[in-house]
């Protein structure tokens, strides 16, 4: 499955580069995906997205793994711009790392694996 992560705001490309580097350092993401940085062209059909991160996802990575990696990145950068996550023709723009946002990301990426959402009914451990 291919997942695209993009940023819509010109001048904010450095935040997307930072997320790309964050994902490269995440062992779960690194082990189960192929990450690729793709500068968007005006005619690429990306509907205004400036640059994108392509993730070709293999078996083993769950939607929750990817959502939690995003949440950790966002927690370290609360002023980061909105990003758009696209998969299978659908897209989701997220602005924060709230529990609701993480649930929305998991729902959007739900096809990553059959056991995508273990423990999603329980509250996250914040201790």
ABEGO torsion letter per residue (X at the ends): XBBBBBBABBGAAAAAAAAAAAAAABAAAAAABBBBBBBBBAAAGAGGBABBBBBBBBBGBBAAAAAAAAAAAAAABAABBBBBBBBGGBBBBBABABAAAAAAAAAAAAAABAAABBGAABBBBAX
